[in-house]
Amino acid sequence: TFIIHAFDGSRIACAIIMQPPQFLEARGFVPYFSYSGNLQVSGSIDPITTSHLAVATQTFTFSLDGVDPACSSGAGGAANSCGIHIHAGTSCAEDALGHYYSTASDPWSAVAYTADEADQAQGTFSVETGLAASEIDGHTFIIHAFDGSRIACAIIMQPPQFLEARGFVPYFSYSGNLQVSGSIDPITTSHLAVATQTFTFSLDGVDPACSSGAGGAANSCGIHIHAGTSCAEDALGHYYSTASDPWSAVAYTADEADQAQGTFSVETGLAASEIDGHTFIIHAF
């Protein structure tokens, strides 16, 4: 507990120390696996937050395009008409099963969107499911048509984890005059066919010999994640889990002010949690 005291020392207020709410999202909607109609839903449900009140509650904001235009006046009489619901399934390639909740009665039955004249729908709902954020993570969010049928599906997941590298210091064995500063921020990880890091860098004090990009030397003008976890010792080799080294061609170009900016995407095969704590190394020409 965190306690606030009055001038006389008495205790006047109390709060529980806890982690901030876990934010989830659902995006990248695809047609429901058995749907053969013409509706093509896109958009996102973001953020999805969980508050632990008397009953654990999900609050989510949605912005969707391509919903059923028949939902222009909201839900009809069919079960799940115009619904926007978390389901128990964990894949969009098979049956998403029923609504997902742990309360005594189904809290999703009255949760429905209303389509506007552009076949879009926006809004925010709070639904008492009794489920923790960790329990809904990985489950399906299903969009229903006016007749209650399932038309679109997306998986609830954590948003991309943002990492950064800043506070550059000279490499432990470097004795030259170059003094690199700046940041690599953000570093995001997308889980495509191969896990990929995308990073934007803005550096000062890089090697002016890199004004035309990399030379013929290995790692010339390189900007690479290495396997080491300390700047006070050998940073080891490039860090990746793919069959071949994806870092060999990743290099900065210095401008006339000895600065370098840019964005790269590198297929390392590594999750964000795996690169967290590792070294980002800047190379000379």
C-alpha positions as YAML, in Angstrom:
chain: A
units: angstrom
residues:
- id: 1
  name: THR
  ca: [0.00, 0.00, 0.00]
- id: 2
  name: PHE
  ca: [0.95, 3.62, -0.62]
- id: 3
  name: ILE
  ca: [-0.37, 5.80, 2.25]
- id: 4
  name: ILE
  ca: [-0.92, 9.56, 2.28]
- id: 5
  name: HIS
  ca: [-0.66, 11.20, 5.72]
- id: 6
  name: ALA
  ca: [-2.15, 14.44, 7.01]
- id: 7
  name: PHE
  ca: [-0.18, 17.21, 8.76]
- id: 8
  name: ASP
  ca: [-0.88, 15.56, 12.11]
- id: 9
  name: GLY
  ca: [0.50, 12.26, 10.81]
- id: 10
  name: SER
  ca: [-2.84, 10.49, 10.55]
- id: 11
  name: ARG
  ca: [-3.46, 8.27, 7.54]
- id: 12
  name: ILE
  ca: [-5.88, 9.87, 5.11]
- id: 13
  name: ALA
  ca: [-5.63, 7.93, 1.83]
- id: 14
  name: CYS
  ca: [-4.50, 4.59, 0.50]
- id: 15
  name: ALA
  ca: [-3.73, 3.02, -2.90]
- id: 16
  name: ILE
  ca: [-2.38, -0.34, -3.98]
- id: 17
  name: ILE
  ca: [0.93, -0.46, -5.86]
- id: 18
  name: MET
  ca: [0.47, -2.45, -9.05]
- id: 19
  name: GLN
  ca: [1.58, -2.75, -12.63]
- id: 20
  name: PRO
  ca: [-0.23, -0.40, -15.03]
- id: 21
  name: PRO
  ca: [-3.02, -1.89, -17.16]
- id: 22
  name: GLN
  ca: [-1.87, -4.30, -19.84]
- id: 23
  name: PHE
  ca: [-2.82, -3.01, -23.26]
- id: 24
  name: LEU
  ca: [-3.88, -5.48, -25.92]
- id: 25
  name: GLU
  ca: [-5.15, -5.02, -29.45]
- id: 26
  name: ALA
  ca: [-6.84, -6.85, -32.31]
- id: 27
  name: ARG
  ca: [-6.08, -5.88, -35.90]
- id: 28
  name: GLY
  ca: [-5.45, -7.50, -39.26]
- id: 29
  name: PHE
  ca: [-8.99, -8.79, -39.63]
- id: 30
  name: VAL
  ca: [-9.55, -11.70, -42.04]
- id: 31
  name: PRO
  ca: [-12.83, -13.25, -43.21]
- id: 32
  name: TYR
  ca: [-14.23, -15.78, -40.76]
- id: 33
  name: PHE
  ca: [-13.03, -19.21, -41.89]
- id: 34
  name: SER
  ca: [-16.47, -20.35, -43.07]
- id: 35
  name: TYR
  ca: [-17.70, -16.98, -44.40]
- id: 36
  name: SER
  ca: [-18.25, -16.77, -48.17]
- id: 37
  name: GLY
  ca: [-19.98, -13.39, -48.48]
- id: 38
  name: ASN
  ca: [-18.73, -10.08, -49.86]
- id: 39
  name: LEU
  ca: [-18.18, -8.11, -46.65]
- id: 40
  name: GLN
  ca: [-14.52, -7.32, -45.97]
- id: 41
  name: VAL
  ca: [-13.95, -5.93, -42.50]
- id: 42
  name: SER
  ca: [-10.78, -3.99, -41.72]
- id: 43
  name: GLY
  ca: [-9.63, -1.70, -38.94]
- id: 44
  name: SER
  ca: [-8.60, -2.25, -35.36]
- id: 45
  name: ILE
  ca: [-9.77, -2.75, -31.80]
- id: 46
  name: ASP
  ca: [-7.23, -0.81, -29.83]
- id: 47
  name: PRO
  ca: [-6.61, -0.46, -26.96]
- id: 48
  name: ILE
  ca: [-8.17, -3.35, -25.07]
- id: 49
  name: THR
  ca: [-7.64, -2.74, -21.37]
- id: 50
  name: THR
  ca: [-8.58, -4.82, -18.35]
- id: 51
  name: SER
  ca: [-9.63, -3.26, -15.05]
- id: 52
  name: HIS
  ca: [-9.98, -5.43, -11.97]
- id: 53
  name: LEU
  ca: [-13.07, -4.01, -10.34]
- id: 54
  name: ALA
  ca: [-15.60, -6.17, -8.50]
- id: 55
  name: VAL
  ca: [-15.68, -8.12, -11.78]
- id: 56
  name: ALA
  ca: [-12.74, -8.06, -14.21]
- id: 57
  name: THR
  ca: [-13.79, -5.86, -17.11]
- id: 58
  name: GLN
  ca: [-12.48, -5.39, -20.65]
- id: 59
  name: THR
  ca: [-12.82, -1.90, -22.10]
- id: 60
  name: PHE
  ca: [-12.10, -1.63, -25.82]
- id: 61
  name: THR
  ca: [-12.27, 1.02, -28.50]
- id: 62
  name: PHE
  ca: [-12.96, -0.05, -32.07]
- id: 63
  name: SER
  ca: [-12.69, 1.59, -35.47]
- id: 64
  name: LEU
  ca: [-13.88, -0.68, -38.26]
- id: 65
  name: ASP
  ca: [-14.50, -0.37, -41.96]
- id: 66
  name: GLY
  ca: [-16.53, -2.68, -44.20]
- id: 67
  name: VAL
  ca: [-19.05, -3.77, -41.57]
- id: 68
  name: ASP
  ca: [-22.56, -4.92, -42.45]
- id: 69
  name: PRO
  ca: [-24.55, -1.90, -43.76]
- id: 70
  name: ALA
  ca: [-27.72, -3.60, -42.52]
- id: 71
  name: CYS
  ca: [-26.50, -2.69, -39.01]
- id: 72
  name: SER
  ca: [-27.19, 1.01, -39.67]
- id: 73
  name: SER
  ca: [-29.82, 1.03, -36.93]
- id: 74
  name: GLY
  ca: [-27.90, -1.30, -34.65]
- id: 75
  name: ALA
  ca: [-28.66, -4.92, -33.85]
- id: 76
  name: GLY
  ca: [-31.74, -6.73, -35.06]
- id: 77
  name: GLY
  ca: [-33.60, -9.60, -33.47]
- id: 78
  name: ALA
  ca: [-31.20, -12.41, -34.42]
- id: 79
  name: ALA
  ca: [-28.79, -13.74, -31.83]
- id: 80
  name: ASN
  ca: [-25.39, -11.97, -32.11]
- id: 81
  name: SER
  ca: [-26.79, -9.47, -34.64]
- id: 82
  name: CYS
  ca: [-24.08, -6.84, -35.40]
- id: 83
  name: GLY
  ca: [-22.02, -8.28, -32.58]
- id: 84
  name: ILE
  ca: [-18.41, -7.48, -31.74]
- id: 85
  name: HIS
  ca: [-17.32, -10.16, -29.31]
- id: 86
  name: ILE
  ca: [-14.35, -11.99, -27.81]
- id: 87
  name: HIS
  ca: [-14.67, -15.73, -28.44]
- id: 88
  name: ALA
  ca: [-13.09, -18.74, -26.76]
- id: 89
  name: GLY
  ca: [-11.20, -19.87, -29.88]
- id: 90
  name: THR
  ca: [-7.57, -19.00, -30.54]
- id: 91
  name: SER
  ca: [-7.37, -19.30, -34.34]
- id: 92
  name: CYS
  ca: [-9.01, -17.53, -37.27]
- id: 93
  name: ALA
  ca: [-8.56, -20.64, -39.41]
- id: 94
  name: GLU
  ca: [-11.15, -22.72, -37.55]
- id: 95
  name: ASP
  ca: [-14.27, -22.52, -35.40]
- id: 96
  name: ALA
  ca: [-13.88, -19.65, -32.92]
- id: 97
  name: LEU
  ca: [-16.18, -21.43, -30.45]
- id: 98
  name: GLY
  ca: [-18.57, -19.47, -28.23]
- id: 99
  name: HIS
  ca: [-18.33, -16.17, -26.39]
- id: 100
  name: TYR
  ca: [-15.49, -15.99, -23.88]
- id: 101
  name: TYR
  ca: [-16.29, -15.13, -20.27]
- id: 102
  name: SER
  ca: [-16.21, -16.60, -16.76]
- id: 103
  name: THR
  ca: [-19.21, -14.82, -15.27]
- id: 104
  name: ALA
  ca: [-22.49, -16.58, -14.49]
- id: 105
  name: SER
  ca: [-24.26, -15.18, -17.55]
- id: 106
  name: ASP
  ca: [-23.08, -14.19, -21.03]
- id: 107
  name: PRO
  ca: [-22.04, -10.49, -20.94]
- id: 108
  name: TRP
  ca: [-21.62, -10.29, -24.75]
- id: 109
  name: SER
  ca: [-25.23, -10.80, -25.86]
- id: 110
  name: ALA
  ca: [-26.07, -7.07, -25.97]
- id: 111
  name: VAL
  ca: [-22.71, -5.82, -27.31]
- id: 112
  name: ALA
  ca: [-23.24, -4.65, -30.89]
- id: 113
  name: TYR
  ca: [-21.94, -2.01, -33.29]
- id: 114
  name: THR
  ca: [-23.91, 0.44, -35.42]
- id: 115
  name: ALA
  ca: [-22.82, 1.03, -39.01]
- id: 116
  name: ASP
  ca: [-22.72, 4.54, -40.44]
- id: 117
  name: GLU
  ca: [-23.44, 5.59, -44.02]
- id: 118
  name: ALA
  ca: [-19.87, 4.66, -45.05]
- id: 119
  name: ASP
  ca: [-20.24, 1.12, -43.62]
- id: 120
  name: GLN
  ca: [-17.91, 2.07, -40.77]
- id: 121
  name: ALA
  ca: [-18.36, 1.60, -37.04]
- id: 122
  name: GLN
  ca: [-16.61, 3.26, -34.10]
- id: 123
  name: GLY
  ca: [-17.18, 3.16, -30.39]
- id: 124
  name: THR
  ca: [-16.12, 1.98, -26.96]
- id: 125
  name: PHE
  ca: [-17.59, -0.78, -24.82]
- id: 126
  name: SER
  ca: [-16.89, -2.08, -21.32]
- id: 127
  name: VAL
  ca: [-17.78, -5.73, -20.79]
- id: 128
  name: GLU
  ca: [-17.65, -7.56, -17.45]
- id: 129
  name: THR
  ca: [-16.17, -10.90, -18.52]
- id: 130
  name: GLY
  ca: [-14.47, -11.92, -15.27]
- id: 131
  name: LEU
  ca: [-11.30, -12.62, -17.29]
- id: 132
  name: ALA
  ca: [-7.79, -11.24, -16.77]
- id: 133
  name: ALA
  ca: [-5.83, -9.67, -19.62]
- id: 134
  name: SER
  ca: [-3.58, -12.74, -19.71]
- id: 135
  name: GLU
  ca: [-6.64, -14.94, -20.23]
- id: 136
  name: ILE
  ca: [-7.98, -13.09, -23.29]
- id: 137
  name: ASP
  ca: [-4.53, -12.65, -24.89]
- id: 138
  name: GLY
  ca: [-4.40, -14.88, -27.98]
- id: 139
  name: HIS
  ca: [-8.17, -15.31, -28.29]
- id: 140
  name: THR
  ca: [-10.35, -14.29, -31.22]
- id: 141
  name: PHE
  ca: [-12.33, -11.09, -31.70]
- id: 142
  name: ILE
  ca: [-15.29, -11.83, -33.96]
- id: 143
  name: ILE
  ca: [-17.38, -9.38, -35.99]
- id: 144
  name: HIS
  ca: [-20.95, -10.46, -36.80]
- id: 145
  name: ALA
  ca: [-23.33, -9.50, -39.59]
- id: 146
  name: PHE
  ca: [-26.90, -8.26, -39.09]
- id: 147
  name: ASP
  ca: [-28.18, -11.83, -39.30]
- id: 148
  name: GLY
  ca: [-25.78, -12.84, -36.49]
- id: 149
  name: SER
  ca: [-23.40, -14.82, -38.70]
- id: 150
  name: ARG
  ca: [-19.66, -14.48, -38.19]
- id: 151
  name: ILE
  ca: [-17.99, -12.41, -40.91]
- id: 152
  name: ALA
  ca: [-14.54, -11.41, -39.66]
- id: 153
  name: CYS
  ca: [-11.89, -12.52, -37.18]
- id: 154
  name: ALA
  ca: [-8.71, -11.13, -35.60]
- id: 155
  name: ILE
  ca: [-6.46, -12.41, -32.84]
- id: 156
  name: ILE
  ca: [-6.07, -10.43, -29.62]
- id: 157
  name: MET
  ca: [-2.41, -9.84, -28.91]
- id: 158
  name: GLN
  ca: [0.03, -7.55, -27.21]
- id: 159
  name: PRO
  ca: [1.03, -4.56, -29.36]
- id: 160
  name: PRO
  ca: [4.57, -4.49, -30.71]
- id: 161
  name: GLN
  ca: [7.13, -4.06, -27.94]
- id: 162
  name: PHE
  ca: [9.13, -0.86, -28.41]
- id: 163
  name: LEU
  ca: [12.80, -0.94, -27.45]
- id: 164
  name: GLU
  ca: [15.53, 1.66, -27.82]
- id: 165
  name: ALA
  ca: [19.29, 2.08, -27.68]
- id: 166
  name: ARG
  ca: [20.80, 5.36, -26.52]
- id: 167
  name: GLY
  ca: [23.61, 6.67, -24.31]
- id: 168
  name: PHE
  ca: [26.35, 5.46, -26.65]
- id: 169
  name: VAL
  ca: [29.83, 5.03, -25.16]
- id: 170
  name: PRO
  ca: [33.11, 4.21, -26.95]
- id: 171
  name: TYR
  ca: [33.55, 0.51, -27.66]
- id: 172
  name: PHE
  ca: [35.60, -0.97, -24.80]
- id: 173
  name: SER
  ca: [38.72, -1.48, -26.95]
- id: 174
  name: TYR
  ca: [38.35, 1.67, -29.13]
- id: 175
  name: SER
  ca: [41.03, 4.34, -28.68]
- id: 176
  name: GLY
  ca: [40.26, 6.67, -31.60]
- id: 177
  name: ASN
  ca: [38.73, 10.15, -31.68]
- id: 178
  name: LEU
  ca: [35.21, 9.40, -32.94]
- id: 179
  name: GLN
  ca: [32.51, 10.01, -30.35]
- id: 180
  name: VAL
  ca: [29.14, 8.67, -31.43]
- id: 181
  name: SER
  ca: [25.97, 10.00, -29.80]
- id: 182
  name: GLY
  ca: [22.28, 9.87, -30.59]
- id: 183
  name: SER
  ca: [19.66, 7.15, -30.44]
- id: 184
  name: ILE
  ca: [18.15, 4.13, -32.13]
- id: 185
  name: ASP
  ca: [14.48, 4.53, -31.37]
- id: 186
  name: PRO
  ca: [12.04, 2.88, -31.75]
- id: 187
  name: ILE
  ca: [13.15, -0.70, -32.27]
- id: 188
  name: THR
  ca: [10.05, -2.74, -33.07]
- id: 189
  name: THR
  ca: [9.61, -6.45, -33.73]
- id: 190
  name: SER
  ca: [7.06, -7.82, -36.18]
- id: 191
  name: HIS
  ca: [6.36, -11.53, -36.33]
- id: 192
  name: LEU
  ca: [6.03, -12.13, -40.04]
- id: 193
  name: ALA
  ca: [7.26, -15.32, -41.73]
- id: 194
  name: VAL
  ca: [10.57, -14.44, -40.05]
- id: 195
  name: ALA
  ca: [10.70, -12.26, -36.92]
- id: 196
  name: THR
  ca: [11.97, -8.86, -38.03]
- id: 197
  name: GLN
  ca: [13.43, -5.89, -36.19]
- id: 198
  name: THR
  ca: [12.67, -2.47, -37.67]
- id: 199
  name: PHE
  ca: [14.65, 0.41, -36.20]
- id: 200
  name: THR
  ca: [15.09, 4.12, -36.83]
- id: 201
  name: PHE
  ca: [18.42, 5.74, -35.99]
- id: 202
  name: SER
  ca: [19.66, 9.29, -35.61]
- id: 203
  name: LEU
  ca: [23.38, 9.43, -34.84]
- id: 204
  name: ASP
  ca: [26.00, 12.14, -34.55]
- id: 205
  name: GLY
  ca: [29.77, 11.74, -34.64]
- id: 206
  name: VAL
  ca: [29.87, 8.75, -36.99]
- id: 207
  name: ASP
  ca: [32.82, 8.01, -39.24]
- id: 208
  name: PRO
  ca: [33.04, 10.72, -41.96]
- id: 209
  name: ALA
  ca: [34.71, 8.16, -44.23]
- id: 210
  name: CYS
  ca: [31.25, 6.57, -44.52]
- id: 211
  name: SER
  ca: [30.00, 9.50, -46.59]
- id: 212
  name: SER
  ca: [29.49, 7.20, -49.58]
- id: 213
  name: GLY
  ca: [28.30, 4.28, -47.51]
- id: 214
  name: ALA
  ca: [30.11, 1.07, -46.69]
- id: 215
  name: GLY
  ca: [33.49, 0.15, -48.13]
- id: 216
  name: GLY
  ca: [34.94, -3.27, -48.85]
- id: 217
  name: ALA
  ca: [35.89, -4.19, -45.28]
- id: 218
  name: ALA
  ca: [33.69, -6.54, -43.30]
- id: 219
  name: ASN
  ca: [31.20, -4.57, -41.18]
- id: 220
  name: SER
  ca: [32.23, -1.28, -42.83]
- id: 221
  name: CYS
  ca: [29.94, 1.50, -41.53]
- id: 222
  name: GLY
  ca: [27.81, -1.14, -39.88]
- id: 223
  name: ILE
  ca: [24.99, -0.58, -37.38]
- id: 224
  name: HIS
  ca: [24.29, -3.99, -35.86]
- id: 225
  name: ILE
  ca: [22.82, -5.83, -32.90]
- id: 226
  name: HIS
  ca: [25.46, -8.10, -31.35]
- id: 227
  name: ALA
  ca: [25.17, -11.13, -29.10]
- id: 228
  name: GLY
  ca: [26.97, -9.49, -26.16]
- id: 229
  name: THR
  ca: [25.14, -7.84, -23.28]
- id: 230
  name: SER
  ca: [27.78, -5.41, -21.99]
- id: 231
  name: CYS
  ca: [29.57, -2.36, -23.42]
- id: 232
  name: ALA
  ca: [32.51, -2.99, -21.07]
- id: 233
  name: GLU
  ca: [33.68, -6.17, -22.80]
- id: 234
  name: ASP
  ca: [33.69, -8.01, -26.13]
- id: 235
  name: ALA
  ca: [30.23, -7.65, -27.73]
- id: 236
  name: LEU
  ca: [30.68, -10.99, -29.55]
- id: 237
  name: GLY
  ca: [29.28, -11.50, -33.06]
- id: 238
  name: HIS
  ca: [26.14, -10.39, -34.81]
- id: 239
  name: TYR
  ca: [22.94, -11.57, -33.12]
- id: 240
  name: TYR
  ca: [20.44, -13.60, -35.15]
- id: 241
  name: SER
  ca: [18.85, -17.04, -35.35]
- id: 242
  name: THR
  ca: [18.38, -17.29, -39.12]
- id: 243
  name: ALA
  ca: [20.43, -19.59, -41.32]
- id: 244
  name: SER
  ca: [22.61, -16.76, -42.65]
- id: 245
  name: ASP
  ca: [23.81, -13.46, -41.16]
- id: 246
  name: PRO
  ca: [21.21, -10.76, -41.95]
- id: 247
  name: TRP
  ca: [23.43, -7.93, -40.67]
- id: 248
  name: SER
  ca: [26.26, -8.08, -43.23]
- id: 249
  name: ALA
  ca: [24.71, -5.50, -45.59]
- id: 250
  name: VAL
  ca: [23.26, -3.16, -42.95]
- id: 251
  name: ALA
  ca: [25.29, 0.06, -42.99]
- id: 252
  name: TYR
  ca: [24.80, 3.78, -42.42]
- id: 253
  name: THR
  ca: [25.84, 6.66, -44.66]
- id: 254
  name: ALA
  ca: [27.39, 9.75, -43.05]
- id: 255
  name: ASP
  ca: [26.35, 13.23, -44.16]
- id: 256
  name: GLU
  ca: [28.52, 16.35, -44.30]
- id: 257
  name: ALA
  ca: [27.94, 16.96, -40.57]
- id: 258
  name: ASP
  ca: [29.12, 13.43, -39.66]
- id: 259
  name: GLN
  ca: [25.55, 12.49, -38.87]
- id: 260
  name: ALA
  ca: [23.52, 9.49, -40.01]
- id: 261
  name: GLN
  ca: [19.77, 8.89, -40.07]
- id: 262
  name: GLY
  ca: [17.61, 6.16, -41.48]
- id: 263
  name: THR
  ca: [15.44, 3.13, -40.95]
- id: 264
  name: PHE
  ca: [16.26, -0.54, -41.52]
- id: 265
  name: SER
  ca: [14.27, -3.77, -41.27]
- id: 266
  name: VAL
  ca: [16.36, -6.85, -40.51]
- id: 267
  name: GLU
  ca: [15.06, -10.43, -40.48]
- id: 268
  name: THR
  ca: [16.86, -11.81, -37.43]
- id: 269
  name: GLY
  ca: [14.40, -14.51, -36.37]
- id: 270
  name: LEU
  ca: [14.55, -13.12, -32.81]
- id: 271
  name: ALA
  ca: [11.71, -11.97, -30.59]
- id: 272
  name: ALA
  ca: [11.79, -8.57, -28.87]
- id: 273
  name: SER
  ca: [12.41, -10.29, -25.55]
- id: 274
  name: GLU
  ca: [15.49, -11.98, -27.03]
- id: 275
  name: ILE
  ca: [17.19, -8.78, -28.21]
- id: 276
  name: ASP
  ca: [16.31, -6.82, -25.05]
- id: 277
  name: GLY
  ca: [19.55, -6.20, -23.14]
- id: 278
  name: HIS
  ca: [21.88, -6.86, -26.07]
- id: 279
  name: THR
  ca: [24.39, -4.45, -27.58]
- id: 280
  name: PHE
  ca: [23.94, -2.19, -30.59]
- id: 281
  name: ILE
  ca: [27.35, -1.61, -32.18]
- id: 282
  name: ILE
  ca: [28.36, 1.22, -34.52]
- id: 283
  name: HIS
  ca: [31.26, 0.44, -36.86]
- id: 284
  name: ALA
  ca: [33.80, 2.68, -38.61]
- id: 285
  name: PHE
  ca: [34.56, 2.66, -42.33]
...
